[in-house]
Amino acid sequence: MVLFQELQKQVGKFRKMSDIKVKVTDPIADYLTRLRNAQRAGHTVVTIPSSKMKKKITEILYDQGYILKYKFDTTDKGLPIIRIAIKYDPKDGSPVIKKLGRISKLGLRKYAKATEIPRIINGLGIAIVSTSKGVMTDKEARRLNVGGELICYVY
C-alpha cells in the first residue's frame, strides 16, 4: 500500500507529457521508430529530438525524396528538435517509405568496406553509412571508395 502511494505522488508531479524526461538508449533507433510510427498513424508531421547524426540522416532522406520537408527548430525550453513532414504517395495515400530499419545496433555494430556495402533492393533503396568522410548514402560511399558503420536502410 505504501509503495502505491509513493508511485501516485510521483505520477502526480507531472502535469504534461513534455515534463517527463525519457532516457533513450539508442537515439538513432528512436528516430527511426518515431518516423515509422508517425507514418503508420497517418500523421503529416513528426517532432524528434535533434542531434548532429539525426540532422544528417534527415538531410539524406530529404535529398533522396523520402520525406517532404524538414525544419531544425528548438522547443520552448531551448532544446533542439527536428520537425519532419512525412511524404505520402498522392495516388493512393500510402507512405513513400515502405521499410525503415536499423542495421548497426548498440550491442552489435556492423562495419563494411566500400566493396562490401550491401545494395538495398538491388539499388532501389538506400543504406546510410557513417564514414570517416561523414554520413552518406551507400552509393556515395562506394563512389568515394570509403567504408564505415552501416547505420540504417530505407526503401
LUMTI-965910 format. One record per residue: x, y, z of N, C-alpha, C in turn. Coordinates in nm, 4 decimals, decimal comma, m for minus. Example, Ala and Ser with C-alpha at 12.3 -4.5 7.8 and 13.67 -1.06 7.14 Angstrom:
<recs>
+----------+----------+----------+----------+----------+----------+----------+----------+----------+
!      n.x !      n.y !      n.z !     ca.x !     ca.y !     ca.z !      c.x !      c.y !      c.z !
+----------+----------+----------+----------+----------+----------+----------+----------+----------+
!   1,3190 !  m0,5690 !   0,7800 !   1,2300 !  m0,4500 !   0,7800 !   1,3200 !  m0,3300 !   0,7800 !
!   1,2850 !  m0,2250 !   0,7080 !   1,3670 !  m0,1060 !   0,7140 !   1,2900 !   0,0030 !   0,7870 !
+----------+----------+----------+----------+----------+----------+----------+----------+----------+
</recs>
This chain:
<recs>
+----------+----------+----------+----------+----------+----------+----------+----------+----------+
!      n.x !      n.y !      n.z !     ca.x !     ca.y !     ca.z !      c.x !      c.y !      c.z !
+----------+----------+----------+----------+----------+----------+----------+----------+----------+
!   0,0826 !  m0,1193 !   0,0000 !   0,0000 !   0,0000 !   0,0000 !   0,0868 !   0,1255 !   0,0000 !
!   0,1958 !   0,1235 !   0,0775 !   0,2851 !   0,2385 !   0,0862 !   0,3525 !   0,2644 !  m0,0481 !
!   0,3925 !   0,1558 !  m0,1163 !   0,4569 !   0,1680 !  m0,2461 !   0,3635 !   0,2350 !  m0,3467 !
!   0,2362 !   0,1938 !  m0,3480 !   0,1379 !   0,2517 !  m0,4383 !   0,1214 !   0,4018 !  m0,4131 !
!   0,1162 !   0,4430 !  m0,2861 !   0,1012 !   0,5848 !  m0,2527 !   0,2233 !   0,6649 !  m0,2992 !
!   0,3430 !   0,6081 !  m0,2878 !   0,4643 !   0,6757 !  m0,3345 !   0,4599 !   0,6950 !  m0,4854 !
!   0,4198 !   0,5913 !  m0,5559 !   0,4095 !   0,5999 !  m0,7016 !   0,3056 !   0,7038 !  m0,7425 !
!   0,1946 !   0,7080 !  m0,6708 !   0,0896 !   0,8039 !  m0,7012 !   0,1404 !   0,9470 !  m0,6817 !
!   0,2213 !   0,9708 !  m0,5787 !   0,2793 !   1,1031 !  m0,5557 !   0,3714 !   1,1425 !  m0,6702 !
!   0,4535 !   1,0472 !  m0,7170 !   0,5468 !   1,0757 !  m0,8257 !   0,4729 !   1,1046 !  m0,9553 !
!   0,3694 !   1,0268 !  m0,9844 !   0,2914 !   1,0472 !  m1,1061 !   0,2203 !   1,1821 !  m1,1012 !
!   0,1740 !   1,2222 !  m0,9850 !   0,1029 !   1,3490 !  m0,9701 !   0,1902 !   1,4702 !  m0,9963 !
!   0,3227 !   1,4558 !  m0,9899 !   0,4140 !   1,5682 !  m1,0144 !   0,4108 !   1,6132 !  m1,1602 !
!   0,3851 !   1,5206 !  m1,2528 !   0,3903 !   1,5519 !  m1,3944 !   0,2514 !   1,5877 !  m1,4462 !
!   0,2382 !   1,7065 !  m1,4965 !   0,1097 !   1,7521 !  m1,5487 !   0,0989 !   1,7295 !  m1,6992 !
!   0,2125 !   1,7388 !  m1,7718 !   0,2127 !   1,7226 !  m1,9166 !   0,3158 !   1,6169 !  m1,9545 !
!   0,2972 !   1,5550 !  m2,0725 !   0,3942 !   1,4560 !  m2,1209 !   0,5306 !   1,5205 !  m2,1443 !
!   0,5348 !   1,6490 !  m2,1798 !   0,6619 !   1,7167 !  m2,2064 !   0,7444 !   1,7328 !  m2,0787 !
!   0,6804 !   1,7203 !  m1,9610 !   0,7533 !   1,7304 !  m1,8344 !   0,8295 !   1,6020 !  m1,8020 !
!   0,7877 !   1,4904 !  m1,8624 !   0,8512 !   1,3624 !  m1,8336 !   0,9731 !   1,3467 !  m1,9228 !
!   1,0888 !   1,3247 !  m1,8604 !   1,2119 !   1,3066 !  m1,9359 !   1,2376 !   1,1576 !  m1,9526 !
!   1,2558 !   1,1162 !  m2,0779 !   1,2806 !   0,9764 !  m2,1080 !   1,4243 !   0,9635 !  m2,1562 !
!   1,4988 !   0,8727 !  m2,0953 !   1,6349 !   0,8473 !  m2,1398 !   1,6294 !   0,7443 !  m2,2514 !
!   1,6888 !   0,7788 !  m2,3641 !   1,6882 !   0,6924 !  m2,4798 !   1,8240 !   0,6247 !  m2,4911 !
!   1,8236 !   0,4920 !  m2,4973 !   1,9481 !   0,4176 !  m2,5068 !   2,0088 !   0,4296 !  m2,6456 !
!   1,9274 !   0,4145 !  m2,7488 !   1,9738 !   0,4228 !  m2,8873 !   1,8979 !   0,5335 !  m2,9601 !
!   1,9555 !   0,6534 !  m2,9685 !   1,8850 !   0,7669 !  m3,0284 !   1,8487 !   0,7481 !  m3,1760 !
!   1,9333 !   0,6779 !  m3,2523 !   1,9041 !   0,6574 !  m3,3944 !   1,7861 !   0,5609 !  m3,4100 !
!   1,7823 !   0,4557 !  m3,3313 !   1,6690 !   0,3626 !  m3,3360 !   1,5409 !   0,4340 !  m3,2944 !
!   1,5502 !   0,5236 !  m3,1960 !   1,4350 !   0,6022 !  m3,1528 !   1,3859 !   0,6923 !  m3,2664 !
!   1,4794 !   0,7554 !  m3,3378 !   1,4493 !   0,8412 !  m3,4531 !   1,3725 !   0,7608 !  m3,5588 !
!   1,4245 !   0,6436 !  m3,5944 !   1,3615 !   0,5602 !  m3,6962 !   1,2239 !   0,5117 !  m3,6507 !
!   1,2122 !   0,4757 !  m3,5247 !   1,0846 !   0,4285 !  m3,4705 !   0,9802 !   0,5395 !  m3,4705 !
!   1,0201 !   0,6596 !  m3,4343 !   0,9245 !   0,7725 !  m3,4358 !   0,8747 !   0,7989 !  m3,5776 !
!   0,9648 !   0,7933 !  m3,6759 !   0,9246 !   0,8117 !  m3,8159 !   0,8278 !   0,7014 !  m3,8593 !
!   0,8630 !   0,5786 !  m3,8301 !   0,7817 !   0,4622 !  m3,8663 !   0,6430 !   0,4707 !  m3,8020 !
!   0,6379 !   0,5028 !  m3,6729 !   0,5098 !   0,5112 !  m3,6015 !   0,4227 !   0,6249 !  m3,6538 !
!   0,4849 !   0,7381 !  m3,6852 !   0,4086 !   0,8518 !  m3,7379 !   0,3467 !   0,8169 !  m3,8731 !
!   0,4216 !   0,7449 !  m3,9559 !   0,3681 !   0,7016 !  m4,0855 !   0,2501 !   0,6085 !  m4,0683 !
!   0,2656 !   0,5096 !  m3,9796 !   0,1590 !   0,4114 !  m3,9588 !   0,0339 !   0,4762 !  m3,9010 !
!   0,0512 !   0,5825 !  m3,8226 !  m0,0628 !   0,6526 !  m3,7625 !  m0,1229 !   0,7543 !  m3,8592 !
!  m0,0577 !   0,7766 !  m3,9737 !  m0,1095 !   0,8700 !  m4,0731 !  m0,0824 !   1,0160 !  m4,0419 !
!   0,0154 !   1,0437 !  m3,9586 !   0,0487 !   1,1816 !  m3,9239 !   0,1180 !   1,2502 !  m4,0410 !
!   0,1048 !   1,3818 !  m4,0481 !   0,1723 !   1,4567 !  m4,1535 !   0,3068 !   1,5106 !  m4,1062 !
!   0,3179 !   1,5410 !  m3,9765 !   0,4415 !   1,5954 !  m3,9207 !   0,4788 !   1,5181 !  m3,7950 !
!   0,6086 !   1,4929 !  m3,7784 !   0,6595 !   1,4272 !  m3,6586 !   0,7722 !   1,5128 !  m3,6006 !
!   0,7762 !   1,5238 !  m3,4685 !   0,8792 !   1,6013 !  m3,3997 !   0,9723 !   1,5042 !  m3,3279 !
!   1,1033 !   1,5244 !  m3,3507 !   1,2040 !   1,4326 !  m3,2981 !   1,3149 !   1,5137 !  m3,2313 !
!   1,3658 !   1,4697 !  m3,1154 !   1,4814 !   1,5374 !  m3,0559 !   1,5999 !   1,5344 !  m3,1533 !
!   1,6775 !   1,6410 !  m3,1560 !   1,7815 !   1,6572 !  m3,2570 !   1,9217 !   1,6212 !  m3,2077 !
!   2,0057 !   1,5792 !  m3,3022 !   2,1492 !   1,5613 !  m3,2816 !   2,2150 !   1,5791 !  m3,4189 !
!   2,3462 !   1,5866 !  m3,4219 !   2,4152 !   1,6048 !  m3,5499 !   2,3894 !   1,4883 !  m3,6445 !
!   2,3949 !   1,3668 !  m3,5916 !   2,3722 !   1,2472 !  m3,6732 !   2,2297 !   1,2457 !  m3,7276 !
!   2,1316 !   1,2773 !  m3,6444 !   1,9919 !   1,2789 !  m3,6869 !   1,9689 !   1,3863 !  m3,7931 !
!   2,0351 !   1,5009 !  m3,7786 !   2,0234 !   1,6069 !  m3,8786 !   2,0740 !   1,5594 !  m4,0137 !
!   2,1881 !   1,4923 !  m4,0143 !   2,2458 !   1,4441 !  m4,1401 !   2,1585 !   1,3363 !  m4,2022 !
!   2,1048 !   1,2455 !  m4,1207 !   2,0150 !   1,1413 !  m4,1726 !   1,8900 !   1,2059 !  m4,2332 !
!   1,8372 !   1,3085 !  m4,1662 !   1,7195 !   1,3805 !  m4,2169 !   1,7501 !   1,4460 !  m4,3519 !
!   1,8666 !   1,5097 !  m4,3638 !   1,9056 !   1,5729 !  m4,4907 !   1,9168 !   1,4695 !  m4,6027 !
!   1,9733 !   1,3525 !  m4,5711 !   1,9855 !   1,2455 !  m4,6708 !   1,8477 !   1,1976 !  m4,7142 !
!   1,7572 !   1,1752 !  m4,6185 !   1,6218 !   1,1301 !  m4,6515 !   1,5503 !   1,2333 !  m4,7399 !
!   1,5725 !   1,3613 !  m4,7139 !   1,5123 !   1,4674 !  m4,7956 !   1,5725 !   1,4675 !  m4,9363 !
!   1,7043 !   1,4612 !  m4,9446 !   1,7724 !   1,4626 !  m5,0751 !   1,7327 !   1,3430 !  m5,1620 !
!   1,7065 !   1,2297 !  m5,0985 !   1,6687 !   1,1090 !  m5,1720 !   1,5182 !   1,1025 !  m5,2004 !
!   1,4411 !   1,1987 !  m5,1498 !   1,2981 !   1,2068 !  m5,1790 !   1,2085 !   1,1235 !  m5,0893 !
!   1,2586 !   1,0837 !  m4,9726 !   1,1773 !   1,0020 !  m4,8820 !   1,0916 !   1,0844 !  m4,7864 !
!   1,1266 !   1,2112 !  m4,7636 !   1,0439 !   1,2985 !  m4,6798 !   1,0120 !   1,4259 !  m4,7568 !
!   0,9028 !   1,4908 !  m4,7186 !   0,8547 !   1,6085 !  m4,7908 !   0,9341 !   1,7336 !  m4,7553 !
!   0,9451 !   1,7631 !  m4,6266 !   1,0168 !   1,8811 !  m4,5769 !   1,0720 !   1,8500 !  m4,4397 !
!   1,1637 !   1,9359 !  m4,3945 !   1,2130 !   1,9252 !  m4,2575 !   1,2533 !   2,0638 !  m4,2099 !
!   1,2561 !   2,0791 !  m4,0774 !   1,2947 !   2,2072 !  m4,0186 !   1,3666 !   2,1789 !  m3,8874 !
!   1,4847 !   2,2379 !  m3,8724 !   1,5577 !   2,2274 !  m3,7462 !   1,5105 !   2,3422 !  m3,6592 !
!   1,4604 !   2,3100 !  m3,5408 !   1,3939 !   2,4075 !  m3,4558 !   1,4363 !   2,3856 !  m3,3109 !
!   1,3815 !   2,4663 !  m3,2208 !   1,4053 !   2,4461 !  m3,0773 !   1,2711 !   2,4494 !  m3,0043 !
!   1,2666 !   2,3836 !  m2,8900 !   1,1459 !   2,3848 !  m2,8083 !   1,1414 !   2,5137 !  m2,7274 !
!   1,0350 !   2,5307 !  m2,6498 !   1,0232 !   2,6484 !  m2,5629 !   1,1360 !   2,6527 !  m2,4607 !
!   1,1842 !   2,5346 !  m2,4223 !   1,2918 !   2,5259 !  m2,3234 !   1,4307 !   2,5356 !  m2,3860 !
!   1,4369 !   2,5527 !  m2,5185 !   1,5654 !   2,5693 !  m2,5870 !   1,6312 !   2,4402 !  m2,6312 !
!   1,5592 !   2,3281 !  m2,6242 !   1,6149 !   2,2006 !  m2,6684 !   1,6002 !   2,1874 !  m2,8198 !
!   1,7038 !   2,1406 !  m2,8901 !   1,6949 !   2,1279 !  m3,0358 !   1,6049 !   2,0120 !  m3,0780 !
!   1,5196 !   2,0366 !  m3,1783 !   1,4308 !   1,9337 !  m3,2323 !   1,4318 !   1,9409 !  m3,3843 !
!   1,3821 !   1,8341 !  m3,4457 !   1,3652 !   1,8291 !  m3,5907 !   1,2175 !   1,8060 !  m3,6173 !
!   1,1587 !   1,8875 !  m3,7025 !   1,0205 !   1,8663 !  m3,7456 !   1,0268 !   1,8123 !  m3,8886 !
!   0,9690 !   1,6948 !  m3,9084 !   0,9741 !   1,6291 !  m4,0387 !   0,8331 !   1,6140 !  m4,0931 !
!   0,8122 !   1,6627 !  m4,2160 !   0,6847 !   1,6440 !  m4,2854 !   0,6957 !   1,5140 !  m4,3647 !
!   0,6116 !   1,4186 !  m4,3320 !   0,6172 !   1,2864 !  m4,3938 !   0,5531 !   1,2910 !  m4,5322 !
!   0,6172 !   1,2226 !  m4,6253 !   0,5714 !   1,2228 !  m4,7640 !   0,4836 !   1,1012 !  m4,7905 !
!   0,3682 !   1,1256 !  m4,8526 !   0,2753 !   1,0189 !  m4,8898 !   0,2555 !   1,0195 !  m5,0403 !
!   0,2258 !   0,9038 !  m5,0970 !   0,2003 !   0,8912 !  m5,2398 !   0,0686 !   0,9605 !  m5,2723 !
!   0,0674 !   1,0547 !  m5,3679 !  m0,0568 !   1,1282 !  m5,3973 !  m0,1675 !   1,0401 !  m5,4579 !
!  m0,1312 !   0,9300 !  m5,5215 !  m0,2310 !   0,8443 !  m5,5864 !  m0,3120 !   0,7623 !  m5,4865 !
!  m0,2411 !   0,6908 !  m5,3978 !  m0,3136 !   0,6027 !  m5,3064 !  m0,2986 !   0,6395 !  m5,1592 !
!  m0,2208 !   0,7427 !  m5,1281 !  m0,2075 !   0,7891 !  m4,9902 !  m0,1180 !   0,7037 !  m4,9021 !
!  m0,0451 !   0,6103 !  m4,9621 !   0,0459 !   0,5260 !  m4,8819 !   0,1781 !   0,6000 !  m4,8597 !
!   0,2470 !   0,5722 !  m4,7493 !   0,3740 !   0,6394 !  m4,7217 !   0,4794 !   0,6053 !  m4,8273 !
!   0,5650 !   0,7010 !  m4,8594 !   0,6720 !   0,6796 !  m4,9562 !   0,7743 !   0,5807 !  m4,9004 !
!   0,8027 !   0,5898 !  m4,7703 !   0,8956 !   0,4966 !  m4,7071 !   0,8197 !   0,3669 !  m4,6783 !
!   0,8589 !   0,2613 !  m4,7478 !   0,7936 !   0,1312 !  m4,7291 !   0,8538 !   0,0564 !  m4,6115 !
!   0,9851 !   0,0638 !  m4,5961 !   1,0521 !  m0,0064 !  m4,4866 !   1,1703 !   0,0780 !  m4,4407 !
!   1,1888 !   0,0796 !  m4,3100 !   1,2915 !   0,1617 !  m4,2470 !   1,3463 !   0,0817 !  m4,1303 !
!   1,4755 !   0,0554 !  m4,1301 !   1,5287 !  m0,0287 !  m4,0234 !   1,6719 !   0,0025 !  m3,9868 !
!   1,7079 !  m0,0371 !  m3,8678 !   1,8431 !  m0,0168 !  m3,8142 !   1,9285 !  m0,1362 !  m3,8541 !
!   2,0515 !  m0,1117 !  m3,8986 !   2,1437 !  m0,2203 !  m3,9318 !   2,2401 !  m0,2407 !  m3,8153 !
!   2,3181 !  m0,1379 !  m3,7845 !   2,4139 !  m0,1450 !  m3,6754 !   2,3427 !  m0,1104 !  m3,5459 !
!   2,3531 !  m0,1985 !  m3,4478 !   2,2847 !  m0,1765 !  m3,3210 !   2,3853 !  m0,1546 !  m3,2100 !
!   2,3384 !  m0,1128 !  m3,0937 !   2,4286 !  m0,0876 !  m2,9818 !   2,5074 !  m0,2114 !  m2,9422 !
!   2,4421 !  m0,3250 !  m2,9394 !   2,5081 !  m0,4482 !  m2,8972 !   2,5903 !  m0,5144 !  m3,0054 !
!   2,5652 !  m0,4789 !  m3,1317 !   2,6362 !  m0,5406 !  m3,2429 !   2,6533 !  m0,4386 !  m3,3549 !
!   2,7693 !  m0,3760 !  m3,3575 !   2,7993 !  m0,2788 !  m3,4631 !   2,8320 !  m0,3525 !  m3,5914 !
!   2,7857 !  m0,2982 !  m3,7051 !   2,8127 !  m0,3581 !  m3,8359 !   2,8961 !  m0,2603 !  m3,9175 !
!   3,0141 !  m0,3049 !  m3,9570 !   3,1044 !  m0,2246 !  m4,0388 !   3,1239 !  m0,2944 !  m4,1725 !
!   3,1487 !  m0,2175 !  m4,2772 !   3,1712 !  m0,2760 !  m4,4086 !   3,2713 !  m0,1927 !  m4,4873 !
!   3,3531 !  m0,2611 !  m4,5664 !   3,4429 !  m0,1930 !  m4,6602 !   3,3573 !  m0,1390 !  m4,7737 !
!   3,4142 !  m0,0503 !  m4,8546 !   3,3395 !   0,0106 !  m4,9649 !   3,2862 !  m0,0958 !  m5,0605 !
!   3,3620 !  m0,2015 !  m5,0823 !   3,3200 !  m0,3068 !  m5,1752 !   3,2170 !  m0,4014 !  m5,1130 !
!   3,2040 !  m0,3994 !  m4,9805 !   3,1128 !  m0,4913 !  m4,9115 !   2,9832 !  m0,4253 !  m4,8633 !
!   2,9649 !  m0,2973 !  m4,8923 !   2,8415 !  m0,2278 !  m4,8508 !   2,7238 !  m0,2894 !  m4,9270 !
!   2,6191 !  m0,3321 !  m4,8565 !   2,5081 !  m0,4017 !  m4,9236 !   2,4249 !  m0,3095 !  m5,0117 !
!   2,3719 !  m0,3670 !  m5,1194 !   2,2776 !  m0,2958 !  m5,2050 !   2,1377 !  m0,3262 !  m5,1492 !
!   2,0606 !  m0,2226 !  m5,1270 !   1,9258 !  m0,2391 !  m5,0723 !   1,8274 !  m0,2519 !  m5,1886 !
!   1,7585 !  m0,3634 !  m5,1954 !   1,6651 !  m0,3975 !  m5,3041 !   1,7296 !  m0,3707 !  m5,4402 !
!   1,8483 !  m0,4233 !  m5,4562 !   1,9225 !  m0,4145 !  m5,5823 !   1,9403 !  m0,2699 !  m5,6297 !
!   1,9613 !  m0,1786 !  m5,5354 !   1,9879 !  m0,0389 !  m5,5693 !   1,8662 !   0,0514 !  m5,5670 !
!   1,7462 !  m0,0034 !  m5,5432 !   1,6257 !   0,0803 !  m5,5390 !   1,6115 !   0,1525 !  m5,4054 !
!   1,6652 !   0,0955 !  m5,2985 !   1,6637 !   0,1588 !  m5,1668 !   1,8011 !   0,2153 !  m5,1358 !
!   1,8157 !   0,2714 !  m5,0156 !   1,9461 !   0,3246 !  m4,9753 !   1,9852 !   0,2685 !  m4,8385 !
!   2,1153 !   0,2611 !  m4,8193 !   2,1710 !   0,2331 !  m4,6873 !   2,2425 !   0,3611 !  m4,6460 !
!   2,2321 !   0,3999 !  m4,5211 !   2,3014 !   0,5183 !  m4,4711 !   2,4235 !   0,4704 !  m4,3946 !
!   2,5395 !   0,5262 !  m4,4317 !   2,6679 !   0,4800 !  m4,3798 !   2,7398 !   0,5970 !  m4,3127 !
!   2,7952 !   0,5713 !  m4,1939 !   2,8769 !   0,6699 !  m4,1245 !   3,0228 !   0,6384 !  m4,1560 !
!   3,0883 !   0,7263 !  m4,2305 !   3,2263 !   0,7036 !  m4,2742 !   3,3184 !   0,8082 !  m4,2124 !
!   3,4467 !   0,7960 !  m4,2414 !   3,5430 !   0,8954 !  m4,1952 !   3,5240 !   1,0290 !  m4,2674 !
!   3,4514 !   1,0269 !  m4,3791 !   3,4230 !   1,1490 !  m4,4553 !   3,2829 !   1,2020 !  m4,4305 !
!   3,2166 !   1,1494 !  m4,3276 !   3,0834 !   1,1962 !  m4,2911 !   2,9775 !   1,0913 !  m4,3152 !
!   2,8536 !   1,1279 !  m4,2843 !   2,7392 !   1,0384 !  m4,3039 !   2,6908 !   1,0548 !  m4,4467 !
!   2,6724 !   0,9411 !  m4,5167 !   2,6335 !   0,9465 !  m4,6580 !   2,5573 !   0,8205 !  m4,6972 !
!   2,5072 !   0,8206 !  m4,8195 !   2,4370 !   0,7033 !  m4,8709 !   2,5379 !   0,5973 !  m4,9132 !
!   2,4878 !   0,4763 !  m4,9345 !   2,5749 !   0,3672 !  m4,9788 !   2,6363 !   0,3962 !  m5,1156 !
!   2,5611 !   0,4620 !  m5,2035 !   2,6122 !   0,4933 !  m5,3377 !   2,7276 !   0,5915 !  m5,3313 !
!   2,7141 !   0,6941 !  m5,2475 !   2,8227 !   0,7913 !  m5,2303 !   2,9468 !   0,7252 !  m5,1722 !
!   2,9275 !   0,6378 !  m5,0735 !   3,0396 !   0,5695 !  m5,0089 !   3,1151 !   0,4818 !  m5,1095 !
!   3,0412 !   0,4125 !  m5,1954 !   3,1066 !   0,3306 !  m5,2985 !   3,1812 !   0,4183 !  m5,3973 !
!   3,1211 !   0,5310 !  m5,4360 !   3,1839 !   0,6222 !  m5,5320 !   3,3135 !   0,6805 !  m5,4763 !
!   3,3118 !   0,7161 !  m5,3457 !   3,4313 !   0,7720 !  m5,2814 !   3,5270 !   0,6624 !  m5,2317 !
!   3,4844 !   0,5358 !  m5,2445 !   3,5630 !   0,4205 !  m5,2021 !   3,5985 !   0,4260 !  m5,0534 !
!   3,4974 !   0,4540 !  m4,9710 !   3,5168 !   0,4544 !  m4,8255 !   3,4138 !   0,3613 !  m4,7623 !
!   3,4559 !   0,2912 !  m4,6602 !   3,3657 !   0,2054 !  m4,5842 !   3,3310 !   0,2732 !  m4,4539 !
!   3,2573 !   0,2043 !  m4,3702 !   3,2216 !   0,2604 !  m4,2411 !   3,1133 !   0,1799 !  m4,1731 !
!   3,0494 !   0,2420 !  m4,0743 !   2,9432 !   0,1759 !  m3,9996 !   2,8113 !   0,1883 !  m4,0753 !
!   2,7423 !   0,0767 !  m4,0925 !   2,6120 !   0,0743 !  m4,1594 !   2,5051 !   0,1151 !  m4,0581 !
!   2,4492 !   0,2326 !  m4,0741 !   2,3547 !   0,2877 !  m3,9770 !   2,2145 !   0,2286 !  m3,9951 !
!   2,1564 !   0,2470 !  m4,1145 !   2,0199 !   0,2007 !  m4,1377 !   1,9937 !   0,1827 !  m4,2872 !
!   1,8793 !   0,1278 !  m4,3194 !   1,8369 !   0,1148 !  m4,4592 !   1,6981 !   0,1736 !  m4,4756 !
!   1,6692 !   0,2207 !  m4,5974 !   1,5388 !   0,2802 !  m4,6282 !   1,4993 !   0,2395 !  m4,7682 !
!   1,3726 !   0,1992 !  m4,7841 !   1,3172 !   0,1788 !  m4,9191 !   1,1675 !   0,1916 !  m4,9148 !
+----------+----------+----------+----------+----------+----------+----------+----------+----------+
</recs>
